[in-house]
Amino acid sequence: MSGNMPESPLRTVLVTNGNLLSLLSLGDFLRKHHDKIAAVVITTRLPSQRSNVGGIFAMWRKSGTAYTRFKLLTNVFLPRRLRRQGLPATVVEFIRHLGSDVPVIKAPDVNAPEIVAQVKSLAPQVLLSFSATTRFSDQLIDTPARLALNAHYALLPGYAGLSPYYWYLHNRERQSGVTLHQIVSRLDAGPIIEQRVFEMKGLHTVMQVLLQQMACVSPLLLRFYDGQTSEANATPQDLSLRSYFRHPTRKQVSEFRANGFRFNAHEDIAALHDRLRTLVT
């Protein structure tokens, strides 16, 4: 499946949910380094669910309407609106916009033996994960010659797990950020290569936090791919400081809203549109 792609010291297989937020996070990195991507693996199933419909229902039952609506906004409704405007709304659509014809592998189970075999056959130096919906098996982690790499919307070891952008606001943290780290068997627990930090002061919506986090991802990846950082100098996480979050309960979302926080505002959506238009022009 590698086609005529030239060999690269950072030949990469990208594993991602491929959604709009992933596009906005990876966009600047992909503009510069899409020639290093040997294939894109799209994880098509929600975490720990047999079907996406069942996953959405389970999310609504646990977290309520406002939280589920926000997830649908970023994954379904906004992408539809953007496509009607002629804009790419997924990672794959953006890569095609850049003129790349790299293969796309859709994977309900990224750890399935046939998917692991496909990834291995591509002989990647780097397995790059961003917002993949499944924890990787050891067999998948071992496929790249150099390392498996992940960018996570949090300052690890705090806020491992799901939707850290929500929890940073819910818990009224003073700072947030993004971590670039090596992938190991335990989720979000590998050595830290680099982090980017920003202040939470003045942020009142989940989308505002996300916009700040999305702006951190590509700079971290660009520094790594340009050789300014390396796993050789990575720092082991102090897992005694680890915190892990899942989707909030309905009660927690009610508390969140009672404290004056919101999931998004009109100006947030405008800022998202502006970010995308900047990427594609």
N, C-alpha and C positions, 0 to 999 in steps of 0.2 A: 504493500500500500504506500510505500515511500515515494513512488514515482521517480521524477527526475530531480527531486530536491537535493541540493548540494549538502555534503557532509558539513556539520557544524560542531564545534566544541561544546555548544550548549543546545544541541538538538533536543527538542522538547516535545513531550506529549502533555497537552493541557486537559485537565479534568475539571469540569465545572457544571453547575446547573444551567449556565448559559443565559440567564435571564437579563432583564434590563439593568438591574443594579450591578450585575457582573460586567456587563458591557461598559457601563460608566466608570467602573473601578479599573478595568483592565485596558481601557481604550488607548491611553497614551503609550502604555507598554506595547500593545499590539501594533500601533502605528509604526513603531521603530523596529520591533523584533518579530513581526509576523513571519518573516522568512525563516525563522528558527523553529516554527511550529510544524511538527511532522504530522500531527493529527489532533483533532479536538474530540474528546470523549464527553458527551452530554449525559449527565445523570438525570434520568427522566422520572424518577419516583421520589415522592416526599419521604423524609426520614422515617424509618421504622413502619412504613405502611405498605400494605399489599396493593393498594390502588390510590390514585390521587384524589378521587372523589371521596373515598373513605377517609383519607387524611384531612381533607378540608372539613368534613363533617366532624371528625374527632377534634380538630382545632376549634371549631365553633362551639362544640359542646363544652370544651374545657375553658376557652379564653373569651368567648362571647363574640358579639357582632362587630364591635369597633375594631378589635384586633384582627379578626378574620377579614374584614373589609379592607384594611390596610394592606394585608398580604395579597389580596386579590387585586387591589389597585396597582401595586407594583409589578405583579406577575401577569395580569390579564388585561385590565382596563386601560392602563396607560400605554402598554405596547400596542394595543389595537388603535388607539388614537394617534400614536406616532407613525404607525404604518400608513394610516390614511393621509398623513402629511408627507409621505414619501421618505421617511427616515427609517434607518435600521433600528430594530428594537431588541435584538438579541446578539450574543457574541458571534454566532455563526453569520448572521446577516451583516454584521460590521466587518468581519473578516472577508466576506465576499465583496463588500463595498471597497475594501482595500485592494481587491484584485487577486486574492489568494484562493487557490482551488484545493487546499489541503483536505484530506478526507475527514468526514465527520462520522463518529461512531456513537449511536444512541444506545445507552446502557441502562435498562431498568435495574440491573444488578452489576455494578462496576467490578465486583469481586468474582463474578462468574468465571470459571476456568477459560472459556472461549474468549472473554474480554481480556483477561490477563495475558493470554497467549498472543492476542492481537497487539497489545501494547508492547510486549516483549519483542515481537517480530519487527517492530519499528526501530529497535535499538536506540532508545532515547538515552541521552546523558542526564536529562532532568525530567522528572515527573512533577509537573506544576499543578497544584490543586488550588482552586479558589471557589468557595461556596459550593463544593460538591455535597451531595445530600446523603452520603453514606461514608461511614468510617472505613478506611482502607484495610484490607487484609495484609498480612505480612508478605504474602506472595506478590501482591501488587506493589507494595512499598519497595520490594527488592528488584523490580524490573529495570529501573534506570541504572546506568553505569556509575553515575556520580552521586545523586541524591534525589530524594522526594522532598518537595518544598511546598509550603502552604503559607498563604497570607490570611490572617484572621482578624476580623473586625473587633479587636480588643487588645488590651495591654496584658498579655499573659504573664504570670499564671492566673491572674484574675479573669473572670468572665469567659472561661471556656464554655463550649456548648452553643445553644441556640439563641438567636436574636439579641446579641449583646447590645446593639444600638438601642433597643427598648430598655434593657435593664440599667444601662448607665444613667438614663434619664429617670427612670422609676426610683432608683436608689440615690438620686441627687449627688452623683459623683462630681468632684471638682475637675477631673481630667478624664479624657478618653484617648483612644488612639487605635493603631493597627500594629500587629506583630507579624514579622516574617520569620518563619521558623522551619526547622527540619521536621519531617513527619516521622513519628515512631509509632509503635503498636498502640499506645494509649492516646486517645483523642486529644489533640491540642496540647500535647505535653512535651514535644521535642525541643531541643536546644534552640535558643533565640539567636537569630542572626542580626536582626536590627528591629527597632521600634520607632514609630513616629507618634508624637504626643501632641494633643491640642487641649485648650481650656474649654470647659463646658459652660462657662459663664455666658449668659445671654441666650442659651439654646433652650427652647421650650417645646419643640416638637421632635418626634422620632425622626422625621425626614431631615430636619436640620442636622441632627447627629449623624445620620447616614451620609448626607452630602459632605460633611467634614471627613468622615472615614473614607468615603470613596476617593476623595482627593489625595489620600495618603498612600493608596495601594500601588499605583503605577510608579511613583517615585522610589518606593522601596524595591520594586522589581527592577527598575532601570538601573539602580545602583548595583544590584547583584549581577545583572547581566552585563553591565559595563565593567565588572571586575573591581568595583570600589568596596564591596563587601564580599564575604565568603563564609561558608560553613566552617572553615578551618578555625575561625575566631569566635564561633558561636558559644553562647553561655548557657549552661544547663539551667533549667527552670528550678526554682525552689518550690517544689510541689506542696510543701507545708502551707504555702500562701494561696494555693489553688482554690478557686471557686468555680462552680459549674451550674449553669442555668438552663432550664427548659422553657417552653411556652408558659406565659403567666396564666394564673387562674382568673376566672371572671371577677372574683373579689379583688384581686390585685389590680386588674384593669380599672375597676371602679375607683379604687384608691388613687390610682395614677391620674385619672380624669378629675377626681375631686381635688387633687393638689394643683390643678390648673394646667396640667400638661395635655397636649394633643398629639395625635398621630401625624397630621400634616395640615398645612395651611395653603391658601391659594398661592402665596408668594413662593412657597417651597416647590410647587409644581412648575412654576415659571422658571425657577432657578435650575431645576432638573432639565427642562426643555433647553435652556440656554447652554448648559453643559454639553448636552448631546449635539446641539448644532455646532458648537465649537469643535467638537471631535470630528464631525463629518465634513467640515469645510476645509 
